[in-house]
Amino acid sequence: TTSKLVTASSDGKVNYWSVSNLREPVEHVQVNANLSCLESLHGSSNTEEGVVCGDERGGIHTIVAGTGRDGSSSSKRVVKTLHPGGVMGGPDPASAPALMEEDADAEELSEMGHYGMVTAVATRPTMPQLNSPRAGNKETTSSAMGMSKGFLRGAGGLMVTTGVDWSTKLWAPAYSNGGPLMSFLSNSYDYMCDVQWSPIHPSIFATASSNGTLNIWNLATSLDQPISGTDGIPIDGGSADDSAASRQGLNRLQWSADGRRMAVASGDKLHVLGVGEDVWKSKGDEEGRVMHNLVSRGLIQE
């Protein structure tokens, strides 16, 4: 953002800072929740980019610039709750974690938010345009498709979240009324600790689990299985056949700017991994394939 730095605290306060003065924030916004994570919205047409926050009870909130009566952007920021956590309009998230263990149909899962703390929120970054020799380092987004509810339409407006309820969730706030599109449950029923989109490939994101494994998803290829395999990639503690108890959980992950490496934190260790060409090299048609997969499943309507 133009404030350069945004922070969130567990008391619900979101501070906007100028790097030229870190003694006190330039502005602050109060969210009525105990916040646990924060991410900037990429590709916003507003001067000040929006922010998405997760909270300790499974809720997802957005902070975007307000609009005047004439539709122009306002300096006042507006807080909206995208999802309160748990099932929309259902029980308190803290009172029904066992629901995650029960069989649920696709419609029920699509309405189900996180039960318990949201550990990470990842909005899709603006993608470099690499396929045209005239493009240089220009960036491309789905902005041509317009904005809705503060989010880009198209694949550029997708968002993924992780939580202590063993799940990773895919959201398309520009199309939905608040609930996630899909939930990917951990086969080992472990906390999901982090999620990050590839900075260079428009349909790939990676997740980190407390059982010590890393998973890589390509939504253009499959909405059902990660390309890294259902057991994930063990980072610290041996092979995939070793028990989770022998591995240290993963805390955080971060892609390199070129998308060819990934830093993964495990306990007090930092691992740097190289990824294959199929993970960092885009073919150029992934955004269309992602949208086709979502539309054909009936998850969104364009």
N, C-alpha and C positions, 0 to 999 in steps of 0.2 A: 504494500500500500504506500501512499505518499507519506504516511507517518513512519515508514521504514520498518517498524517493529510493533508487533501486537503480542500481548501476553494475557493469559487467563489464570485465575487463581481459584482455589476450591471454595472460596466464599461467594463465587459468582461474579466477581468483578473482572471485566475485560478492559485492559489499559492499552491505549495507543500512545506510542512514544516517538520522539524525534531523536535520532542518533546524535544530534548535536547537544542534547540535554537529557541525560538519563537520570537526573536527580528527581524529576517528577514527570508524570505522564502529561501529554498534551490534552488528552481527553480520556474519559472512562465511561463505560456503559455497564449497567447492572443487569445481570441475568438472574432470574429467580430460580436458581438451581446451584448445586455444588458441582462446579465444572471439573472435568477430568482430562480433557484434551481439546485442541483447537487446530483449525486449518483455514487458510485463506482460500476464497473462491477465486479461481483463475478465469481469465477471459471475460471478466465483467466489463460492461460498457460504462459503468459508473467511474467517476474520477477516483473515488475511494472504493477499493474492492471490498466485497462482503466477506464475512467470516462465518464459519460453521463450528459449533462447539458440541461436544458430547458431555454428559454429566454422569454422576456416580449412581444414578438410579435408572440409567438406560435411555434417557431423553436425548433428543437431538434438537439444537436450536440454531437459528441463523440470525446474524446481525447485518443488515443491509442499509444502504442510504435510503431515506424516505423520499417521497415524491410530492411535489406541490399539486395544487388543483389543476394546473395546466399540464401536468405530466412531467414537468421538469424535475431534475434531481435536486434534492434538498440536502443541506448539511446535517440535518438531524438524522440520527441512526435509529432504526426500528428493529426491535427484538421480536422474533416470531418463533414459536415452538413448532418444529417440523413434525416431531413425534414425541409423546410424553414418556415413552418406554413401555414395555410390556405389550399387551394387546390394546389397540385403539378402543377407548371407551370401556375397557375391561378392568380386571382387578389391579390393585397396586402391584408394580413389578416385584417388590420385595416379598410379596405374599404368595407368589405362585411360580417359583423356579422349576417345580416339578413338571410344569406344562411342557418344558423343553424336552422331557424324556418321553412324552406321549406321542403317538403317531398323529400327524396332522396333515390335512390335505393342502394342496398348493395355495388355495384361496386363503385358508387360515394362516399359513406361514407368511403370505404376502402382507398380512395386516399386523404381523407380530414384530414388535420392535425388540430391542435388547432388554434382557432381564439382568439387572445389575450393571456395574460400571462399564461405560464405553471406554475402551483402552486406546483407540486411535480412530481418527477420521482422515480420509484421503480424498480430496477432490482431484479430478484429472487435470494435469498441467497442460499448458499450451504446448502443442507439438511443433517442433521445427519442421519446415517443409523441405524435404530432402530429395524429392523425386523429380524436380524440375531443375535443369541446369541454370535457368534464369532466376531461380528462387533465391539463390544465395543463402543468407541466414534468416530469411523472413520467417515469421511464425504464422501458422495457420490454425484456426479454430473453427468451431461450428457456429460462429457468430452470424453467418449468413442465414442460418435457420431462425435467428431471433432469440429473445430471452423470454422466460416465463417464471414468475415467482422468484426472481433474482438469480435464476440458473439458466445456463445455455440449454437450448434444445439440441437434440442430436447426441451423439456419443460423447461430445465434449462436456456435457453436463452431468455425466455419470459420477457417482460418489460411492465409495466403499467404506465400511466401518467394521471394527472388531470389538469384541467384548469378552467379559469373563463368563458369559453364558455358552461358551464353546463355539460361538458362531461368527461368521463373516457375512455381512449383509451388503447387497447391491441396491443402490437407490437411484432414482431418476426423478428428482423433485419437480422438474419442469413439466412432467407428465402425470404424476400421481397426486393423490390427495393426502399424502403424508406418510403412508406405509412404504416399507422396502419392497422392491420387486422380487427379490429372491433371498433365501438364506442358505448359506453353505455351512453345514455342521461338521465339526471336527470328528473324525472317526474314532479318535482316542478320548474324546470328551475332556479335553484340556483347554485351559484359558488360551484365547487368541490375544496376543500381546501387541501386535503392530501390523500395519498394512500400508503399502506405498505403491503408487502407480509408477511404471517405468517412465522416465522423462523423455524417452525417444520413441517408444513403441506405443501406439494409441490404444491397444486392446489388452495390454499385459500389466498385471499387478502381482505383487508378492506379499505373502503373509508370514508372520513369525508366531510360533506356538510355544507355550510353556513346556511342551514335551521335548523341546530341543530340535524341532524340525522346521524346515522352510518349505513353503509351497509356492509355486509359480502358476498363475492362471492366464490363459489366453482366451478372452471371451469371443474372439472371432472364430476360434476353433471349436470350443465347447463351453456350454453353460453348466455342464454336469461334473466334469472331472478336471483337475489341474493337470497341466502338461508335465509336471514333475512327478506324477504318480500319486496314488491315493495315500501311500505311506509317508510321503514327503521326503525331503532331503535332510538326513541327520547332519548336524553341524559340529557338535562337540560330544564325543563319547562313543565313536565307533560307527558300525553299520546300521542299516535300517532294521536288522534282525535283533539288535540289542534292545533291552527293555528301556522304556522311557525313564525309569528310575536311575539308570546309569548315565543319563545325559543331563546336562544343565539346560534349563529353560532359556529361550531366547528373549531378550528384552526389547531391542529395537533393531531396525534395519534402515539402510539408506543406500539408494542407487548413486552411482557416479553420474556426472553430468552427461556423459556420452552413452549411458545405459549399458556399458560393457562389464562393469564390475558392481559388486554390492558389498557394503560393510554391514556385518551382523554382530551385534553385541550379545554375548552369552556369559552371564555371571560377570567375572572380572576380566574376561577375555574379549578381544575384538578380532573377528575373522574377516578377511577380505577375499571374496570369491569372484572368479571370472565366470561369465555366462556365455553360452554358445551363440552363434550367429542367428539361430532361429529365434532367440529371445530379444536380441537388440536390433536386428535388421527388419525394417518394415517393408512390406510389399506394396503398400500404398492404397490398398482397398479394405483395410481392416475396419475402419469406421462404418462403412456401408455394410460389411458382414456382421458386425456387432448389432447394428440396428435391425438388420434382417432377422437375426436369431431372436431378438427380443420381441419383434413384431409377430413373427411366425408362432411364437409361444403364447401370444395373446397377453404379454406382460405390459406392453404399451401400445397406444394407438397414435399414429402420426397424424 
